[in-house]
Amino acid sequence: MTAQDKLGAIEVVSLYASEAKIYPRTVRGFFSNWRWALVFLTQLIFYGLPWLEWGSRQAVVFDLGARRFFIFNLVLYPQDFIYLTGILVISALSLFLFTAVAGRLWCGYACPQTVYTEIFLWVERKIEGDRTARSKLDHSEMSLEKLVKKWFKHLIWIGIGLWTGFTFVGYFTPIRSLALEFFTTNMGSWEVFWVFFYGFATYGNAGFMREQVCKYMCPYARFQSAMFDKDTLIVTYDQARGEPRGARHKSVDATTLQLGACVDCTLCVQVCPTGIDIRKGLQYECIGCGACADVCDTVMDKMGYAKGLVKYSTQHAMSEGLSKRQILQRVMRPRVLVYTLILVTISFALMTSLALRKNYKVDVVRDRGSLARLVEDGQIENVFRLQFMNASESAQRYTVSVSGLQGIRLASNAQITVDPTESRWVALRVVAPQESAAPGSHSIYFDIALLDAQQHLVEKAVFIIPR
Protein backbone atom coordinates (compact mmCIF):
# COMPACT_ATOMS: atom_id res chain seq x y z
CA MET A 1 0.00 0.00 0.00
CA THR A 2 1.40 3.36 -1.03
CA ALA A 3 1.63 6.34 1.30
CA GLN A 4 -1.23 7.98 -0.61
CA ASP A 5 -3.43 4.92 -0.09
CA LYS A 6 -2.60 4.89 3.62
CA LEU A 7 -3.54 8.57 3.86
CA GLY A 8 -6.86 7.87 2.13
CA ALA A 9 -7.60 5.06 4.57
CA ILE A 10 -7.40 7.32 7.63
CA GLU A 11 -10.78 7.67 9.34
CA VAL A 12 -11.55 11.02 10.97
CA VAL A 13 -13.49 10.65 14.22
CA SER A 14 -15.17 13.77 15.65
CA LEU A 15 -14.87 14.22 19.40
CA TYR A 16 -18.03 16.34 19.44
CA ALA A 17 -21.32 14.47 19.32
CA SER A 18 -24.07 16.74 18.05
CA GLU A 19 -27.29 16.30 20.03
CA ALA A 20 -30.73 16.15 18.49
CA LYS A 21 -32.93 19.18 19.08
CA ILE A 22 -35.43 18.73 21.90
CA TYR A 23 -39.09 19.54 21.22
CA PRO A 24 -40.82 19.53 24.63
CA ARG A 25 -44.49 18.58 24.52
CA THR A 26 -47.08 20.84 26.17
CA VAL A 27 -48.13 19.63 29.61
CA ARG A 28 -50.74 20.81 32.10
CA GLY A 29 -50.94 19.88 35.74
CA PHE A 30 -50.20 20.85 39.33
CA PHE A 31 -46.47 21.48 38.89
CA SER A 32 -46.94 23.16 35.52
CA ASN A 33 -49.42 25.60 37.07
CA TRP A 34 -46.92 26.42 39.83
CA ARG A 35 -44.18 26.94 37.26
CA TRP A 36 -46.28 29.38 35.23
CA ALA A 37 -47.39 31.18 38.40
CA LEU A 38 -43.74 31.82 39.23
CA VAL A 39 -43.06 32.89 35.64
CA PHE A 40 -45.75 35.57 35.98
CA LEU A 41 -44.60 36.58 39.47
CA THR A 42 -40.89 36.89 38.64
CA GLN A 43 -41.51 38.79 35.42
CA LEU A 44 -44.05 41.09 37.04
CA ILE A 45 -41.40 42.02 39.58
CA PHE A 46 -38.56 42.29 37.07
CA TYR A 47 -40.41 44.30 34.41
CA GLY A 48 -42.60 46.32 36.79
CA LEU A 49 -40.23 47.29 39.59
CA PRO A 50 -38.23 49.92 37.61
CA TRP A 51 -41.45 51.78 36.80
CA LEU A 52 -42.49 52.19 40.43
CA GLU A 53 -41.91 55.63 41.93
CA TRP A 54 -40.91 56.44 45.48
CA GLY A 55 -41.53 60.09 46.15
CA SER A 56 -39.91 62.01 43.33
CA ARG A 57 -37.59 59.25 42.13
CA GLN A 58 -37.53 55.68 40.89
CA ALA A 59 -38.20 53.22 43.72
CA VAL A 60 -35.27 50.92 42.88
CA VAL A 61 -32.25 52.24 41.02
CA PHE A 62 -28.55 51.52 41.30
CA ASP A 63 -26.96 54.83 40.33
CA LEU A 64 -23.36 53.83 39.64
CA GLY A 65 -22.41 57.32 38.47
CA ALA A 66 -23.48 58.93 41.73
CA ARG A 67 -22.36 55.85 43.70
CA ARG A 68 -25.70 55.45 45.40
CA PHE A 69 -28.17 52.57 45.51
CA PHE A 70 -31.81 53.55 46.07
CA ILE A 71 -34.04 50.72 47.31
CA PHE A 72 -37.38 52.22 48.30
CA ASN A 73 -36.60 54.25 51.47
CA LEU A 74 -33.02 52.99 51.72
CA VAL A 75 -30.13 55.02 50.33
CA LEU A 76 -26.94 52.94 50.27
CA TYR A 77 -23.39 54.14 49.62
CA PRO A 78 -20.30 52.12 48.63
CA GLN A 79 -19.50 51.94 52.36
CA ASP A 80 -22.70 49.89 52.74
CA PHE A 81 -21.35 47.10 50.55
CA ILE A 82 -21.58 44.80 53.58
CA TYR A 83 -25.37 44.74 53.14
CA LEU A 84 -25.03 43.51 49.56
CA THR A 85 -22.62 40.86 50.80
CA GLY A 86 -25.15 39.82 53.44
CA ILE A 87 -27.91 39.53 50.84
CA LEU A 88 -25.70 37.37 48.60
CA VAL A 89 -24.77 35.12 51.54
CA ILE A 90 -28.45 34.76 52.48
CA SER A 91 -29.32 33.91 48.86
CA ALA A 92 -26.60 31.24 48.71
CA LEU A 93 -27.63 29.69 52.03
CA SER A 94 -31.29 29.72 50.95
CA LEU A 95 -30.30 27.86 47.80
CA PHE A 96 -28.37 25.30 49.87
CA LEU A 97 -31.31 24.87 52.26
CA PHE A 98 -33.95 24.47 49.54
CA THR A 99 -31.71 22.05 47.65
CA ALA A 100 -31.11 19.91 50.75
CA VAL A 101 -34.85 19.76 51.43
CA ALA A 102 -36.44 19.54 47.98
CA GLY A 103 -33.76 19.37 45.29
CA ARG A 104 -33.48 21.80 42.40
CA LEU A 105 -36.55 23.93 43.12
CA TRP A 106 -34.69 27.05 41.97
CA CYS A 107 -33.77 25.48 38.64
CA GLY A 108 -37.21 24.09 37.92
CA TYR A 109 -39.33 27.09 38.86
CA ALA A 110 -37.51 30.42 39.31
CA CYS A 111 -34.15 30.34 37.48
CA PRO A 112 -34.08 33.03 34.74
CA GLN A 113 -32.92 30.40 32.25
CA THR A 114 -35.99 28.26 33.01
CA VAL A 115 -38.34 31.24 33.09
CA TYR A 116 -37.26 32.71 29.75
CA THR A 117 -37.09 29.30 28.11
CA GLU A 118 -40.73 28.78 29.12
CA ILE A 119 -41.66 32.18 27.66
CA PHE A 120 -39.79 31.57 24.41
CA LEU A 121 -41.25 28.05 24.10
CA TRP A 122 -44.74 29.46 24.59
CA VAL A 123 -44.16 31.90 21.71
CA GLU A 124 -42.79 29.07 19.58
CA ARG A 125 -45.82 26.87 20.28
CA LYS A 126 -48.26 29.66 19.46
CA ILE A 127 -46.62 30.29 16.08
CA GLU A 128 -45.34 26.87 14.97
CA GLY A 129 -47.60 24.48 16.87
CA ASP A 130 -46.93 21.74 19.39
CA ARG A 131 -44.13 19.17 19.43
CA THR A 132 -45.00 17.21 16.28
CA ALA A 133 -45.79 20.32 14.21
CA ARG A 134 -42.53 22.03 15.22
CA SER A 135 -40.45 18.97 14.42
CA LYS A 136 -42.19 18.51 11.08
CA LEU A 137 -41.69 22.20 10.20
CA ASP A 138 -37.97 22.08 11.03
CA HIS A 139 -37.40 18.99 8.88
CA SER A 140 -39.45 20.22 5.91
CA GLU A 141 -38.09 22.00 2.83
CA MET A 142 -37.98 25.77 2.88
CA SER A 143 -41.33 27.28 1.89
CA LEU A 144 -43.12 30.60 2.26
CA GLU A 145 -45.08 29.28 5.23
CA LYS A 146 -41.90 28.11 6.98
CA LEU A 147 -40.10 31.37 6.21
CA VAL A 148 -42.96 33.51 7.56
CA LYS A 149 -43.35 31.45 10.76
CA LYS A 150 -39.63 31.39 11.47
CA TRP A 151 -39.11 35.09 10.89
CA PHE A 152 -42.22 36.03 12.87
CA LYS A 153 -41.07 33.87 15.80
CA HIS A 154 -37.58 35.34 15.79
CA LEU A 155 -38.87 38.90 15.57
CA ILE A 156 -40.95 38.33 18.71
CA TRP A 157 -38.00 36.63 20.42
CA ILE A 158 -35.76 39.58 19.57
CA GLY A 159 -38.40 42.00 20.84
CA ILE A 160 -38.64 40.15 24.17
CA GLY A 161 -34.85 40.03 24.41
CA LEU A 162 -34.43 43.76 23.75
CA TRP A 163 -37.23 44.66 26.16
CA THR A 164 -35.49 42.51 28.77
CA GLY A 165 -32.19 44.27 28.09
CA PHE A 166 -33.87 47.67 28.26
CA THR A 167 -35.45 46.78 31.62
CA PHE A 168 -32.12 45.52 32.95
CA VAL A 169 -30.41 48.82 32.08
CA GLY A 170 -33.41 50.59 33.65
CA TYR A 171 -32.21 49.41 37.05
CA PHE A 172 -29.00 51.42 36.59
CA THR A 173 -30.29 54.41 34.62
CA PRO A 174 -33.69 55.89 35.57
CA ILE A 175 -35.97 54.02 33.20
CA ARG A 176 -38.19 56.98 32.30
CA SER A 177 -35.16 59.01 31.28
CA LEU A 178 -33.85 55.97 29.43
CA ALA A 179 -37.14 55.63 27.52
CA LEU A 180 -37.01 59.31 26.54
CA GLU A 181 -33.40 58.91 25.38
CA PHE A 182 -34.42 55.83 23.37
CA PHE A 183 -37.25 57.59 21.53
CA THR A 184 -35.06 60.63 20.85
CA THR A 185 -32.10 58.39 19.85
CA ASN A 186 -29.90 59.99 22.50
CA MET A 187 -28.96 56.88 24.48
CA GLY A 188 -25.38 56.71 25.66
CA SER A 189 -22.96 54.23 24.13
CA TRP A 190 -22.74 52.09 27.28
CA GLU A 191 -26.52 52.01 27.63
CA VAL A 192 -26.87 50.88 24.01
CA PHE A 193 -24.18 48.24 24.53
CA TRP A 194 -25.79 46.72 27.62
CA VAL A 195 -29.32 46.76 26.18
CA PHE A 196 -28.15 44.81 23.14
CA PHE A 197 -25.72 42.61 25.08
CA TYR A 198 -28.32 41.53 27.65
CA GLY A 199 -30.99 41.26 24.97
CA PHE A 200 -28.73 39.08 22.80
CA ALA A 201 -27.88 36.88 25.80
CA THR A 202 -31.59 36.37 26.55
CA TYR A 203 -32.34 35.67 22.89
CA GLY A 204 -29.49 33.19 22.53
CA ASN A 205 -29.86 31.37 25.84
CA ALA A 206 -33.65 31.01 25.85
CA GLY A 207 -34.17 30.68 22.10
CA PHE A 208 -31.30 28.42 21.03
CA MET A 209 -29.15 27.05 23.83
CA ARG A 210 -31.94 26.22 26.27
CA GLU A 211 -31.16 22.91 27.99
CA GLN A 212 -27.51 23.16 26.90
CA VAL A 213 -27.05 25.98 29.45
CA CYS A 214 -28.41 23.76 32.24
CA LYS A 215 -26.44 20.69 31.18
CA TYR A 216 -23.06 22.15 30.26
CA MET A 217 -22.73 25.77 31.39
CA CYS A 218 -24.44 25.99 34.78
CA PRO A 219 -22.11 24.93 37.63
CA TYR A 220 -25.05 24.22 39.91
CA ALA A 221 -25.82 20.99 38.06
CA ARG A 222 -22.31 19.76 38.87
CA PHE A 223 -22.13 20.44 42.59
CA GLN A 224 -25.77 19.76 43.49
CA SER A 225 -24.86 16.21 44.51
CA ALA A 226 -22.87 17.63 47.43
CA MET A 227 -26.13 19.00 48.87
CA PHE A 228 -28.31 15.97 48.08
CA ASP A 229 -28.78 13.00 50.37
CA LYS A 230 -31.20 10.08 50.45
CA ASP A 231 -33.81 12.18 52.30
CA THR A 232 -33.86 14.98 49.70
CA LEU A 233 -37.12 15.32 47.78
CA ILE A 234 -36.48 14.68 44.11
CA VAL A 235 -38.55 13.72 41.07
CA THR A 236 -38.52 9.92 41.16
CA TYR A 237 -39.94 6.99 39.21
CA ASP A 238 -41.49 4.19 41.27
CA GLN A 239 -39.63 1.33 39.66
CA ALA A 240 -41.16 -1.34 41.89
CA ARG A 241 -44.64 -0.32 40.79
CA GLY A 242 -43.89 0.57 37.18
CA GLU A 243 -41.77 -2.38 36.04
CA PRO A 244 -41.90 -4.37 33.93
CA ARG A 245 -43.24 -1.70 31.64
CA GLY A 246 -45.16 -2.32 28.46
CA ALA A 247 -48.00 -1.11 26.25
CA ARG A 248 -51.48 -2.47 26.82
CA HIS A 249 -55.12 -1.57 26.21
CA LYS A 250 -57.02 0.25 28.90
CA SER A 251 -59.50 -2.60 29.25
CA VAL A 252 -56.80 -5.24 29.79
CA ASP A 253 -55.81 -6.13 33.36
CA ALA A 254 -52.07 -5.45 33.71
CA THR A 255 -51.64 -8.31 36.20
CA THR A 256 -52.72 -10.88 33.62
CA LEU A 257 -49.95 -9.62 31.34
CA GLN A 258 -47.52 -9.51 34.27
CA LEU A 259 -46.84 -5.85 33.59
CA GLY A 260 -46.28 -2.91 35.90
CA ALA A 261 -48.17 0.38 35.85
CA CYS A 262 -45.86 2.02 33.26
CA VAL A 263 -47.44 1.77 29.80
CA ASP A 264 -44.16 2.84 28.13
CA CYS A 265 -45.82 5.78 26.37
CA THR A 266 -42.56 7.82 26.64
CA LEU A 267 -44.58 10.98 27.34
CA CYS A 268 -42.38 11.64 30.38
CA VAL A 269 -39.44 11.91 27.98
CA GLN A 270 -41.35 14.02 25.46
CA VAL A 271 -42.30 16.69 28.01
CA CYS A 272 -38.86 16.89 29.65
CA PRO A 273 -37.15 20.22 28.84
CA THR A 274 -33.71 18.58 29.08
CA GLY A 275 -34.69 15.42 27.18
CA ILE A 276 -33.90 12.83 29.86
CA ASP A 277 -35.76 9.64 30.77
CA ILE A 278 -36.70 9.88 34.46
CA ARG A 279 -37.21 6.10 34.49
CA LYS A 280 -33.44 5.68 34.42
CA GLY A 281 -33.13 7.24 37.87
CA LEU A 282 -31.75 10.54 39.16
CA GLN A 283 -29.59 12.36 36.60
CA TYR A 284 -27.71 15.61 36.93
CA GLU A 285 -29.57 17.03 33.91
CA CYS A 286 -32.89 16.86 35.78
CA ILE A 287 -33.97 20.37 36.85
CA GLY A 288 -36.81 19.13 39.05
CA CYS A 289 -39.59 20.89 37.13
CA GLY A 290 -42.09 18.07 37.65
CA ALA A 291 -43.33 18.06 34.04
CA CYS A 292 -42.90 14.28 33.86
CA ALA A 293 -44.98 13.86 37.05
CA ASP A 294 -47.79 15.97 35.57
CA VAL A 295 -48.00 14.05 32.30
CA CYS A 296 -47.65 10.66 34.00
CA ASP A 297 -50.55 11.48 36.33
CA THR A 298 -52.62 12.32 33.24
CA VAL A 299 -51.83 8.91 31.72
CA MET A 300 -52.57 7.14 35.00
CA ASP A 301 -55.98 8.87 35.10
CA LYS A 302 -56.79 7.71 31.58
CA MET A 303 -55.74 4.16 32.38
CA GLY A 304 -57.66 4.11 35.66
CA TYR A 305 -54.50 3.60 37.74
CA ALA A 306 -53.45 5.40 40.91
CA LYS A 307 -51.41 8.56 40.43
CA GLY A 308 -47.85 8.95 41.65
CA LEU A 309 -45.90 6.60 39.40
CA VAL A 310 -43.62 9.59 38.86
CA LYS A 311 -43.66 11.95 41.84
CA TYR A 312 -41.64 14.00 44.29
CA SER A 313 -40.22 11.58 46.84
CA THR A 314 -36.93 10.57 48.45
CA GLN A 315 -34.59 7.67 47.82
CA HIS A 316 -35.18 6.41 51.35
CA ALA A 317 -38.95 6.59 50.86
CA MET A 318 -38.76 4.62 47.63
CA SER A 319 -36.49 1.90 49.04
CA GLU A 320 -38.14 1.60 52.47
CA GLY A 321 -41.75 2.41 51.58
CA LEU A 322 -42.03 5.43 53.86
CA SER A 323 -45.30 7.32 54.25
CA LYS A 324 -45.68 11.05 53.63
CA ARG A 325 -45.60 11.67 57.36
CA GLN A 326 -42.34 9.74 57.73
CA ILE A 327 -40.84 11.68 54.81
CA LEU A 328 -41.69 14.99 56.48
CA GLN A 329 -40.27 13.78 59.79
CA ARG A 330 -36.92 13.19 58.10
CA VAL A 331 -36.82 16.73 56.74
CA MET A 332 -35.41 18.16 59.98
CA ARG A 333 -32.09 16.33 59.78
CA PRO A 334 -28.72 17.76 60.89
CA ARG A 335 -27.66 19.45 57.64
CA VAL A 336 -31.07 21.11 57.27
CA LEU A 337 -30.95 22.31 60.87
CA VAL A 338 -27.43 23.71 60.39
CA TYR A 339 -28.42 25.54 57.19
CA THR A 340 -31.56 26.90 58.87
CA LEU A 341 -29.69 28.07 61.98
CA ILE A 342 -27.01 29.87 59.96
CA LEU A 343 -29.61 31.39 57.61
CA VAL A 344 -31.79 32.67 60.47
CA THR A 345 -28.77 34.07 62.32
CA ILE A 346 -27.40 35.97 59.33
CA SER A 347 -30.86 37.21 58.34
CA PHE A 348 -31.53 38.45 61.88
CA ALA A 349 -28.14 40.16 62.04
CA LEU A 350 -28.72 41.86 58.67
CA MET A 351 -32.21 43.07 59.59
CA THR A 352 -31.00 44.30 62.98
CA SER A 353 -28.11 46.16 61.37
CA LEU A 354 -30.48 47.80 58.88
CA ALA A 355 -32.89 48.77 61.67
CA LEU A 356 -30.11 50.34 63.75
CA ARG A 357 -28.37 51.91 60.77
CA LYS A 358 -27.92 55.67 61.01
CA ASN A 359 -29.16 57.67 58.06
CA TYR A 360 -25.87 59.48 57.60
CA LYS A 361 -22.17 58.63 57.41
CA VAL A 362 -19.01 60.66 57.88
CA ASP A 363 -15.47 59.85 56.75
CA VAL A 364 -12.54 61.84 58.17
CA VAL A 365 -9.17 62.16 56.41
CA ARG A 366 -6.29 64.53 56.92
CA ASP A 367 -5.84 67.10 54.18
CA ARG A 368 -2.70 65.88 52.42
CA GLY A 369 -2.22 69.25 50.76
CA SER A 370 -1.85 71.09 54.05
CA LEU A 371 0.84 70.34 56.63
CA ALA A 372 0.54 70.88 60.35
CA ARG A 373 1.64 74.45 61.08
CA LEU A 374 2.07 77.02 63.81
CA VAL A 375 -0.52 79.82 63.71
CA GLU A 376 -1.29 82.84 65.88
CA ASP A 377 -1.31 82.60 69.68
CA GLY A 378 1.06 79.62 69.58
CA GLN A 379 -1.61 77.29 68.28
CA ILE A 380 -0.92 74.24 66.09
CA GLU A 381 -3.31 73.86 63.16
CA ASN A 382 -4.21 70.69 61.27
CA VAL A 383 -6.68 70.65 58.37
CA PHE A 384 -9.07 67.73 57.94
CA ARG A 385 -11.46 66.85 55.18
CA LEU A 386 -14.79 65.38 56.25
CA GLN A 387 -17.09 63.61 53.80
CA PHE A 388 -20.73 63.91 54.89
CA MET A 389 -23.04 61.35 53.28
CA ASN A 390 -26.72 62.04 53.76
CA ALA A 391 -28.51 58.67 53.46
CA SER A 392 -31.96 60.20 53.77
CA GLU A 393 -34.19 62.09 51.39
CA SER A 394 -34.41 65.27 53.43
CA ALA A 395 -31.83 67.95 54.17
CA GLN A 396 -29.76 67.33 57.28
CA ARG A 397 -27.86 69.71 59.58
CA TYR A 398 -24.88 68.58 61.60
CA THR A 399 -22.81 70.07 64.38
CA VAL A 400 -19.18 69.02 64.72
CA SER A 401 -17.01 69.01 67.83
CA VAL A 402 -13.53 67.64 68.48
CA SER A 403 -11.82 66.16 71.55
CA GLY A 404 -8.78 64.15 72.51
CA LEU A 405 -6.22 66.83 73.43
CA GLN A 406 -6.34 69.53 76.06
CA GLY A 407 -7.56 72.80 74.59
CA ILE A 408 -8.30 71.37 71.14
CA ARG A 409 -11.10 73.07 69.23
CA LEU A 410 -12.53 73.75 65.79
CA ALA A 411 -11.40 76.93 64.06
CA SER A 412 -14.05 76.54 61.32
CA ASN A 413 -17.81 76.73 61.23
CA ALA A 414 -19.10 73.83 63.34
CA GLN A 415 -22.50 73.57 61.62
CA ILE A 416 -22.81 71.84 58.25
CA THR A 417 -25.90 71.43 56.03
CA VAL A 418 -26.12 68.62 53.49
CA ASP A 419 -28.87 68.30 50.87
CA PRO A 420 -30.98 65.13 50.47
CA THR A 421 -28.95 62.06 49.37
CA GLU A 422 -25.96 64.36 48.84
CA SER A 423 -22.33 63.46 49.49
CA ARG A 424 -20.36 66.58 50.43
CA TRP A 425 -16.71 67.18 51.32
CA VAL A 426 -16.01 69.89 53.90
CA ALA A 427 -12.58 71.15 55.01
CA LEU A 428 -12.31 71.88 58.75
CA ARG A 429 -9.44 73.54 60.60
CA VAL A 430 -8.58 72.13 64.02
CA VAL A 431 -6.23 73.96 66.42
CA ALA A 432 -4.64 72.94 69.71
CA PRO A 433 -2.09 74.63 72.04
CA GLN A 434 1.48 73.71 71.20
CA GLU A 435 2.09 72.67 74.80
CA SER A 436 -0.98 70.40 74.94
CA ALA A 437 1.08 67.35 73.94
CA ALA A 438 4.55 66.25 72.94
CA PRO A 439 5.59 66.48 69.29
CA GLY A 440 4.29 63.58 67.20
CA SER A 441 0.98 61.97 66.25
CA HIS A 442 -1.93 61.99 68.67
CA SER A 443 -5.41 60.47 68.41
CA ILE A 444 -8.32 62.85 68.38
CA TYR A 445 -12.06 62.27 67.95
CA PHE A 446 -14.64 64.09 65.85
CA ASP A 447 -18.16 63.99 67.26
CA ILE A 448 -20.74 64.62 64.53
CA ALA A 449 -24.25 65.11 65.88
CA LEU A 450 -27.34 65.21 63.70
CA LEU A 451 -29.47 68.18 64.69
CA ASP A 452 -33.20 67.57 65.19
CA ALA A 453 -32.43 63.90 65.98
CA GLN A 454 -30.78 62.03 68.82
CA GLN A 455 -27.99 60.60 66.68
CA HIS A 456 -24.27 61.16 66.63
CA LEU A 457 -21.16 59.53 65.21
CA VAL A 458 -17.64 59.49 66.59
CA GLU A 459 -14.79 59.23 64.09
CA LYS A 460 -11.13 58.84 64.99
CA ALA A 461 -8.35 60.90 63.36
CA VAL A 462 -4.70 61.79 63.96
CA PHE A 463 -3.53 65.26 65.05
CA ILE A 464 0.14 66.03 64.33
CA ILE A 465 2.25 68.37 66.46
CA PRO A 466 5.47 69.22 64.60
CA ARG A 467 8.89 69.25 66.31
Summary of the structure (lengths in Angstrom):
residues: 467
radius of gyration: 32.5
end to end distance: 96.3
largest distance: 112.6
contacts: 1317
relative contact order: 0.10
helix: 47%
strand: 20%
